[in-house]
Amino acid sequence: MTSDEPPLLGSRWPRLAAELTTGDDFCRSFYTQPPPAGAYGPRHRNVALSPMGPGVLILDVVDDVIMFVEIIDRPSLD
């Protein structure tokens, strides 16, 4: 890492990084398109849906294409 690069999350906030990598059982997500090599860029937007049932659905959309879906606090889809 050069001095121009920001520090990694784990070196800056190790407890937060550990908590994030532990995971949870109330959040699921999946890609609908291949993951990007980096950030989605300036044409990216989050769309929070109002589901009929409990929980939250959030879409990552780029150029009107759904790229990623996040499902929070909803019953299992199985």
C-alpha positions in Angstrom: 0.0 0.0 0.0 1.4 3.4 -0.9 0.8 6.6 1.1 -1.8 7.7 -1.6 -4.0 4.7 -0.9 -6.6 4.9 1.9 -6.2 2.3 4.7 -8.2 -0.9 4.5 -11.2 -1.2 6.7 -9.7 -4.1 8.7 -6.5 -2.1 9.6 -8.5 1.0 10.4 -11.4 -0.5 12.4 -10.6 -4.2 13.1 -13.6 -4.8 15.4 -16.0 -3.5 12.8 -14.3 -5.6 10.1 -14.7 -8.7 12.3 -18.3 -8.0 12.9 -19.0 -7.6 9.2 -17.2 -10.8 8.3 -19.1 -12.8 10.9 -22.3 -12.3 8.9 -25.9 -12.5 10.0 -29.0 -14.5 9.4 -31.5 -11.7 8.6 -29.8 -10.5 5.4 -29.5 -12.3 2.0 -28.3 -10.9 -1.3 -27.6 -12.0 -4.8 -26.3 -10.7 -8.1 -28.5 -10.6 -11.1 -25.6 -9.6 -13.4 -21.9 -10.3 -13.1 -20.3 -8.4 -10.2 -18.3 -5.3 -11.1 -14.5 -5.2 -10.9 -14.9 -2.1 -8.7 -17.6 0.4 -7.9 -20.7 0.6 -10.1 -19.9 4.2 -11.0 -22.0 7.4 -11.4 -25.0 5.8 -13.1 -25.6 3.5 -10.1 -28.6 4.1 -7.8 -30.3 2.2 -5.0 -34.0 1.6 -5.2 -35.7 0.8 -1.9 -38.9 -1.1 -2.5 -42.0 -1.3 -0.3 -42.7 -5.0 -0.1 -46.2 -6.3 0.7 -44.8 -8.4 3.5 -42.3 -7.6 6.3 -38.7 -6.5 5.7 -36.8 -4.5 3.1 -35.9 -5.1 -0.5 -33.1 -2.9 -2.0 -32.1 -3.0 -5.7 -28.8 -1.8 -7.0 -29.6 -0.5 -10.5 -27.2 0.7 -13.2 -28.5 2.1 -16.5 -32.0 0.8 -15.6 -30.7 -2.8 -15.2 -31.0 -4.5 -11.8 -27.5 -5.6 -10.8 -27.9 -6.8 -7.2 -30.7 -7.5 -4.8 -30.6 -7.2 -1.0 -33.2 -8.9 1.1 -33.4 -7.8 4.8 -35.6 -9.0 7.6 -37.8 -11.2 5.4 -38.7 -14.9 5.8 -36.6 -17.4 4.0 -37.3 -17.9 0.3 -36.7 -21.7 0.5 
